[in-house]
Amino acid sequence: MVHFVIQEMKPRGPWLTPFNIISIPVILTGLVILYFRFVYGLGSVTNLSQDTAWGLWLGFDVVTGVALAGGAYVITFVVYVMKVEKYHSIVRVTVLNGLLAYSFYAGALLLDIGRPWHAFNPYIGNSFGFSSVLFLICWHFLLYMVAEFIEFSPVVAEWLHWEKARRILKRLTLTTVILGITLSLLHQSGLGALFLMAKPKIHPLWWSEFLPILFFVSSIYAGLAMIIFEGTVSHKVFRDLIDPKSHHSFDDIIFGLAKGAAIGMFVYYFLKALLFIHDKQWTLISDGWGYWYLLEVIGFVLVPGFMFAFGFRNRSLKTIKVAAVMALLGVVLNRLNVSIISFNWYSQAHYYPSWQEIVVTLTVIFTEIWVFRWVVTRMPVFTSDHRAR
Amino acid sequence: MDRRGFIKTTLVAGTAALAGNQLCAQDTRQPEEFVGILVDTTRCIGCRACEIACGEVHDLMVPDVLNDGALEKHRDTSDKQWMVVNKFETEKGEVFVKKQCMHCYQAACATACPTEAMNQTMKGPVIWDGDKCIGCRFCMVSCPFGVPKFEYNEWNPKIQKCTMCFERLEVGQKPACVAACPTDTLMFGTRVQNLEIARHRIYSHPDQYVHQIYGEHEAGGTGYIYLSAVPFEQIGFRTDLGNTPYPEYTKEFLYGVPMVLFGVPALLLGLNALVGGSEEGSEGSFDFEAKGDGGER
């Protein structure tokens, strides 16, 4: 057994791939930057200030990364609760993506918080901040990662040939799926609730008392668009790992996902429009912030929404893939607008991430991709066990 | 009690039961005992004796008030100074304004804190506990006055903000800045008393003051309250913060949590049973093709 695991730890495949050539130097630089961050403080590598307490690491890695990982709860809902078998073949890879995204992006919180050695305080002892949204999110991140791991564990058991464990773990799936969906619903919306008390600091076009609902609804289509995007890339990169039969069915899956994403985006757009009209924000769209807002809501929500619908009707994979990228950009734009760009919008001193912050963000993303690649080339993620061996 | 009220009360009770009555803790405090400081900006001469006292008592930066020319620019509090005095040119001449934590009656920072490191004491001052703090800076994001400051250049950073000299209050002393003030600009007392004094001054000198006490209602009411001769927006105060206590903004979301936590799994299990039909295997299976060979492979 130990021998088997050691064998599996060894790298496989060619070393000098374009991805390795780019990612290895970035990851090494990122580690050096993190050394400075932990020895000399956050100020030594970030552009954070007393006015801008949360920057790229929180606004992009955590708030945006978690939104983009929403695919796992949507797909597990469809497959296990609604029993739609069509999407069964992408469950494993989607759950793996969710698990890794949470481990790395929610894990990026540990880089951002000033006293990470106290990170377990919200979980232990007499310091439960029950009235805090962040307390809720801390717990949900941890519980959700456990739930995702249990959901994924049958694959690990299959890889290790633990037949008995696999059968036991399999039985836990529905329970953990339901727990996972509930937790997702709460922390996806919770990420929006983080900004509720920052009302006087966020531009009125982005602050709304309905931020939790907006964040939740947009996480649904963000997750679906991410599955389309990641699936497309995976089917190119890991072509030989994927069973030829599922190449064909994947196109069919994409059409289904596109339909779901289109509906999600129209609902989200409707909600946005309703809030805009209800709050009588007409006067706010005549300046730069207004145009920026319209670009996000029309250019990156309404337009890709129509493109998804069009692609579904006309069976055009290409339109759907472009729409997926645009929808993802729209979600990134929205999360960054709320958490960073329109934060302290009236202030003269604007926050721009330092190059170190960007490199560390890329380090987090690349490391995740390394782990993803390691897992899919060893464990039966794309294909079921009897075909893999 | 109307229906909305009933639902809210039920949810509060439910949440409180789940949350170990933390949410109710605020209601057990006695507003009469709530202490605060009255700042009468018409009396301040800008000597900055309070800044020196604050720095000395809390082992922070002690400014060289005679030579540093700090009044020439508008300063903010920092991780090295819990309070600053700023000078404003107004229609009624120079006005000096002390700036520090407002010690909200319902503090956004304390509500935001996931570990209760930022803690609202029973008597009012909001203080910080380094053993609990994880350094997430959610207090900084949430505070409507932008008060908590973070030591960005420390490996073991602290949150720095005014504590209203909580440890001095414990032994019956006044806050250091109040004790140092030579002109009675600063008055320490219960918030109720301070409000009465402030109102009395406005009534007896209606031409000297604008008829507003900043902090009486702002952000749900603050421990520090201010009197001024000129409108408050002219002396560096934000007047667009509203009178809602900031914790109210997240309260409704948090009340929804137990509903979702118990309601959604019930709904999902029900849905799952309704959809039914599928064979045993696919219910819990994590296999590739659930139908046919999927379940029992």
Boltz contact constraints between the chains, C-beta under 6 A:
constraints:
  - contact:
      token1: [A, 39]
      token2: [B, 155]
      max_distance: 6.0
  - contact:
      token1: [A, 41]
      token2: [B, 152]
      max_distance: 6.0
  - contact:
      token1: [A, 41]
      token2: [B, 153]
      max_distance: 6.0
  - contact:
      token1: [A, 41]
      token2: [B, 154]
      max_distance: 6.0
  - contact:
      token1: [A, 41]
      token2: [B, 155]
      max_distance: 6.0
  - contact:
      token1: [A, 42]
      token2: [B, 152]
      max_distance: 6.0
  - contact:
      token1: [A, 43]
      token2: [B, 152]
      max_distance: 6.0
  - contact:
      token1: [A, 43]
      token2: [B, 153]
      max_distance: 6.0
  - contact:
      token1: [A, 50]
      token2: [B, 149]
      max_distance: 6.0
  - contact:
      token1: [A, 53]
      token2: [B, 137]
      max_distance: 6.0
  - contact:
      token1: [A, 53]
      token2: [B, 140]
      max_distance: 6.0
  - contact:
      token1: [A, 53]
      token2: [B, 141]
      max_distance: 6.0
  - contact:
      token1: [A, 54]
      token2: [B, 141]
      max_distance: 6.0
  - contact:
      token1: [A, 81]
      token2: [B, 268]
      max_distance: 6.0
  - contact:
      token1: [A, 81]
      token2: [B, 271]
      max_distance: 6.0
  - contact:
      token1: [A, 81]
      token2: [B, 272]
      max_distance: 6.0
  - contact:
      token1: [A, 82]
      token2: [B, 275]
      max_distance: 6.0
  - contact:
      token1: [A, 83]
      token2: [B, 275]
      max_distance: 6.0
  - contact:
      token1: [A, 83]
      token2: [B, 278]
      max_distance: 6.0
  - contact:
      token1: [A, 85]
      token2: [B, 290]
      max_distance: 6.0
  - contact:
      token1: [A, 85]
      token2: [B, 291]
      max_distance: 6.0
  - contact:
      token1: [A, 88]
      token2: [B, 290]
      max_distance: 6.0
  - contact:
      token1: [A, 89]
      token2: [B, 288]
      max_distance: 6.0
  - contact:
      token1: [A, 113]
      token2: [B, 134]
      max_distance: 6.0
  - contact:
      token1: [A, 113]
      token2: [B, 135]
      max_distance: 6.0
  - contact:
      token1: [A, 113]
      token2: [B, 136]
      max_distance: 6.0
  - contact:
      token1: [A, 114]
      token2: [B, 135]
      max_distance: 6.0
  - contact:
      token1: [A, 114]
      token2: [B, 157]
      max_distance: 6.0
  - contact:
      token1: [A, 115]
      token2: [B, 133]
      max_distance: 6.0
  - contact:
      token1: [A, 115]
      token2: [B, 134]
      max_distance: 6.0
  - contact:
      token1: [A, 115]
      token2: [B, 135]
      max_distance: 6.0
  - contact:
      token1: [A, 118]
      token2: [B, 134]
      max_distance: 6.0
  - contact:
      token1: [A, 119]
      token2: [B, 134]
      max_distance: 6.0
  - contact:
      token1: [A, 121]
      token2: [B, 115]
      max_distance: 6.0
  - contact:
      token1: [A, 121]
      token2: [B, 132]
      max_distance: 6.0
  - contact:
      token1: [A, 121]
      token2: [B, 134]
      max_distance: 6.0
  - contact:
      token1: [A, 122]
      token2: [B, 114]
      max_distance: 6.0
  - contact:
      token1: [A, 122]
      token2: [B, 115]
      max_distance: 6.0
  - contact:
      token1: [A, 127]
      token2: [B, 115]
      max_distance: 6.0
  - contact:
      token1: [A, 127]
      token2: [B, 116]
      max_distance: 6.0
  - contact:
      token1: [A, 127]
      token2: [B, 132]
      max_distance: 6.0
  - contact:
      token1: [A, 129]
      token2: [B, 113]
      max_distance: 6.0
  - contact:
      token1: [A, 129]
      token2: [B, 114]
      max_distance: 6.0
  - contact:
      token1: [A, 129]
      token2: [B, 115]
      max_distance: 6.0
  - contact:
      token1: [A, 129]
      token2: [B, 116]
      max_distance: 6.0
  - contact:
      token1: [A, 130]
      token2: [B, 19]
      max_distance: 6.0
  - contact:
      token1: [A, 130]
      token2: [B, 22]
      max_distance: 6.0
  - contact:
      token1: [A, 131]
      token2: [B, 23]
      max_distance: 6.0
  - contact:
      token1: [A, 131]
      token2: [B, 111]
      max_distance: 6.0
  - contact:
      token1: [A, 132]
      token2: [B, 112]
      max_distance: 6.0
  - contact:
      token1: [A, 132]
      token2: [B, 113]
      max_distance: 6.0
  - contact:
      token1: [A, 132]
      token2: [B, 114]
      max_distance: 6.0
  - contact:
      token1: [A, 133]
      token2: [B, 250]
      max_distance: 6.0
  - contact:
      token1: [A, 134]
      token2: [B, 114]
      max_distance: 6.0
  - contact:
      token1: [A, 134]
      token2: [B, 138]
      max_distance: 6.0
  - contact:
      token1: [A, 135]
      token2: [B, 114]
      max_distance: 6.0
  - contact:
      token1: [A, 138]
      token2: [B, 114]
      max_distance: 6.0
  - contact:
      token1: [A, 154]
      token2: [B, 286]
      max_distance: 6.0
  - contact:
      token1: [A, 170]
      token2: [B, 284]
      max_distance: 6.0
  - contact:
      token1: [A, 170]
      token2: [B, 285]
      max_distance: 6.0
  - contact:
      token1: [A, 170]
      token2: [B, 286]
      max_distance: 6.0
  - contact:
      token1: [A, 171]
      token2: [B, 284]
      max_distance: 6.0
  - contact:
      token1: [A, 173]
      token2: [B, 284]
      max_distance: 6.0
  - contact:
      token1: [A, 173]
      token2: [B, 286]
      max_distance: 6.0
  - contact:
      token1: [A, 174]
      token2: [B, 283]
      max_distance: 6.0
  - contact:
      token1: [A, 174]
      token2: [B, 284]
      max_distance: 6.0
  - contact:
      token1: [A, 178]
      token2: [B, 265]
      max_distance: 6.0
  - contact:
      token1: [A, 178]
      token2: [B, 268]
      max_distance: 6.0
  - contact:
      token1: [A, 182]
      token2: [B, 264]
      max_distance: 6.0
  - contact:
      token1: [A, 182]
      token2: [B, 265]
      max_distance: 6.0
  - contact:
      token1: [A, 185]
      token2: [B, 260]
      max_distance: 6.0
  - contact:
      token1: [A, 186]
      token2: [B, 260]
      max_distance: 6.0
  - contact:
      token1: [A, 193]
      token2: [B, 250]
      max_distance: 6.0
  - contact:
      token1: [A, 193]
      token2: [B, 253]
      max_distance: 6.0
  - contact:
      token1: [A, 196]
      token2: [B, 249]
      max_distance: 6.0
  - contact:
      token1: [A, 196]
      token2: [B, 250]
      max_distance: 6.0
  - contact:
      token1: [A, 197]
      token2: [B, 108]
      max_distance: 6.0
  - contact:
      token1: [A, 197]
      token2: [B, 142]
      max_distance: 6.0
  - contact:
      token1: [A, 197]
      token2: [B, 246]
      max_distance: 6.0
  - contact:
      token1: [A, 197]
      token2: [B, 249]
      max_distance: 6.0
  - contact:
      token1: [A, 198]
      token2: [B, 141]
      max_distance: 6.0
  - contact:
      token1: [A, 200]
      token2: [B, 144]
      max_distance: 6.0
  - contact:
      token1: [A, 200]
      token2: [B, 241]
      max_distance: 6.0
  - contact:
      token1: [A, 212]
      token2: [B, 253]
      max_distance: 6.0
  - contact:
      token1: [A, 384]
      token2: [B, 288]
      max_distance: 6.0
